[in-house]
Structures are given as structure tokens and as C-alpha cells.
Amino acid sequence: MQEYKEKYDCEPERRKTTKEYERASRRYRKARKALADAEKSTPELIREFKDSRMEKMNQHYYNPFEEGYKKIQYNRYADDFVIGVIGSKRDAEKIKEDVRIFLKERLHLEMSEEKTEITHASKPVRYLGYDFKVMRSKSMKRCKNGDMKRVWNGKVFLYVPKEKWVKKAMERGAIQVKRNKGTGKETWRPMPRKDLMNRNDADIVSTFNSEIWGLYNFYRIAENVGVLHKYYYMVRYSMLKTLAGKHRTKVSAIKKRFMVDKVLRIPYDTTKGRKYCEFYHDGFKKHSDGYDNVSDVMPNYKKYDSRHTIINRIKAGKCEICGEQAEYLCMHHVRTLKSLKGRDIFEKKMLEMRRKSLALCPDCFELLHETKESR
């Protein structure tokens, strides 16, 4: 796809603005100057200024159908991929056919015709659990220099599909959805989780927390991540009903017993004294920092999430032989520690660390195989 992109992409050194935009800009500048120079603003000057600004914002800065301007944006995760095309529908159809031929002849794979479709960017595209959509918004925002600009127009936004979080809640048995045959309306009802009732109270709340955090961490960069409040409302009452079912009482009694300042806190004893497990109550705010350093670790496995785990050793980006930082690391594994005899620096290091794996930079990884071949 990188080679294909280099052949397909065509971007002029300087793109021309449309005549309509230039004409509207001249009118806007004239109206703004007249309003600034006037000793006293009049309704006519203000109306002309607003009308000219609106006309300017309704025009395309560049011609969206400009000939000679074409680009491709490609993204893949495992066997799912999406290709964004600036060009005609005919171009998109040719790209799809070229990809199908490459997959079949070079990789011996069949492209699913049902799942692979061509659609306009203004319509949502489902990819990796998100709905991707290119905005066609004329909403304006004042920038730092004081100018009003359409900052959202042409931008790609990600959205949480409703059926995704509904399906998650139903899979876990947190809600029950019934449809009225007469009216067609859906009725949602929070349900107790019978599979969790044999656990202690803190473990029940911790399990609900981890499920909420898992969904929130996945959709944290979505524009409408706030819709997870609906999921949270249902799951919260499912948790309360689960605790009520365990103690054979009512939800109101659970609230009275464990609620402190509108936050549910479950006490549990440790070797260091009494602690509290609080039910999640921090809301669902959009994050713009992506997924860096975000991990969703189940409560049962947090005690194993140390710096010695493979994932954390890879994240450190440091070769365990030469100690140099590397852009990517190669993992070397052996079946058992008993098979190591300490014959080279690699085996000695694994015996010292008591680990069956080593995180190596490409140079050390190559040296490892050269050492093996020379034995």
C-alpha cells in the first residue's frame, strides 16, 4: 500500500482557492473595514458584516473536485483495513480491484465482498468497533487570532456505535431488552448478575469497575464517549441488584448501607488495615491523548502486572543485553530454564534474570543467531 500510495498520490505545489471564496472574502474584508472605520456602528453595517461573513463561511476554500489532486490514506489492524481516498468513485473501484488481485495472487487470500464496500465519507464507516465519519459542519469557532473559522469541516470524527455498548451489557447479563410488539418500543431493565453473587462484595464492585473501565478506555477518544453514561446507569443498577440479591435485601437497603456522599464504598480488610473499594464515579470525558500508556488490567491480575512482564519490558524499549534504547525489540524465547547451560552472554543473562525470554535490539538479536550457528 505504501508503494501504491506513492504512485497514486498527486498533490500540486500550490492549490488555488475558488473564485467564489475569493469574491466572498473581498466582500467580508470590505464590510469589516467599513464597520471598523465607522464612528458609530449602524444596523445596516452590522447586517452587512454578518451576511458577508456567513457567505464566506459557506464557500469552499479549495475546489473539492479539483483535477490533479488525489491522495490515499491507509490503515490496517490484523486482517481489517480501511482506505481513505481523495478522488472519484471510479478511482475507489479501481483501488478495490487492485487490492483484491494483490491479495489473491500474492498472498493467496480472498477479500470478503460482503464486508468490503465503497461508501462516501459523509456516511459512517464501521472500523475496529468505531463509526468513522468525515464532518460536513459549517459551525464556526473563533481562533486565537480572532478570526472565525470552520475548524470541524472536513475533519474525521470517531463515534461510539449504540449497538456496541448495548451488546456488551447484554452479553454480561447486566440488562434485559424487550420490544413491545404493538408499538415497537424497546424497554430496558437492569438485571442482577447471578454469576457474581458467590463472590465477596468488594470483588463484585471491582469486577463491574474493570468492565466499565475496559469499555471507557477503548472508546475514550470518541466524540460522543459521553453516551456511555447510559451504559453506566444500567450497569450501576445491575451492580446494586447483584449486591441486593447476594444479601437477600432491597436496593434501597444496599444504598443506605454502603452509600457515602452519593458514592458506593465497600469496606474490606487487609493486612495493613481497612480499605474501601469505590464504585466508578468519575464520568466519561473525551481524551485527546490517544491510547499511550493506557492499559486495562483485570483486578485479579493486577498483582502480576509488574515491570518484569513481557509487555512492560517491551514498552521500556531497552535491550536487555547492550542496554541501548531501540525503536522496536525482538523477543527471544526458550522452552525451559533447564535447557540453558550458560554457554554465552544470552543464556547467562536469562539464568541471571530467571526468565525464559529476552528483549533484544535488532543487532543483538542478529548476534544471538550468529552465536547459535557458530556452536
Disulfide bonds with the S-S distance in Angstrom:
none
